[in-house]
Amino acid sequence: MSPSPSDADRDADREPPAFVQLAGHRLRWRLLSELGRSDRRVHELTQLVGEPQNVVSYHLGKLREADLVSARRSSADRRDTYYSIDLARVGSSLAATGAALHPGLRLAALSPDLAQPGPPRARVLFLCTGNSARSQMAEALASARSGGLVEARSAGSHPKPVHANAVRVLRERHGLDIAEFRSKHLRVFAHERFDQVVTLCDRVREICPEFPGRPRTAHWSIADPAAGGDDAATYPAFQQTASELETRIRFLITSLLHPAEPVPA
């Protein structure tokens, strides 16, 4: 049966989903791809994509307007800004895009196969300055959410005791107990092999040493939740940090347990 004129007119007027129009641009897709691997500063992105800063900044602005990318001032150098991708929002946009084309293309997020217990299949090291909050929470979340299939460790460049709010927020909000965790200096792991090293602090990223075996590296520019007050005042910041880590680690576990395959040409 031939489509009626009204059907043809309606199809002609139908625009691709906003995500397709935005992310389908060659440079914006490159930027999203690079930020999917690690938080980056503008000058790093210009080198990676081979475009001048004004062009990169313009397209980053477009991605920020769509809430696919966010920016945060570097704690190591306040003149610098780190850009990060919202993988959860990108995932939901991709799912909606598939469903808009055909209901059978509704995408589901890939999740680790935790039904098959066994020895750890990947090792990850989380680093920050004090190893008192961000990296400790990341270690606990990665181990627990992977069902032990990811062996997680953490350390710091200037270790100090685990923060009380890190213990509290994981116990109250995420069902994990890190009361017995202890801080460690990053040199403790200097000779160990990891599949992935993740820096969570802008300062420690600048001094992060090389580890044996050339592991994959990523930087997550996450503000120190302990900055700016006593335990009561900073607890909301710890809640926000733990929530962000929970989301990021879910994607990290998937990438560690399901390495990306080459896209067919």
Secondary structure, DSSP 8 states (H G I E B T S, - for coil): ----HHHHHHHHH----HHHHHHTSHHHHHHHHHHHH--EEHHHHHHHHT--HHHHHHHHHHHHHTTSEEEEE-SS-TT-EEEEE-HHHHHHHHHHHHHHH-GGG--------TTS--S-SEEEEEEESSSSSHHHHHHHHHHHHTTTSEEEEEEESS-----HHHHHHHHHHH----TT----BGGGGTT---SEEEE-SHHHHHH----TT--EEEE-----TTTTS-HHHHHHHHHHHHHHHHHHHHHHHHHHHS-------
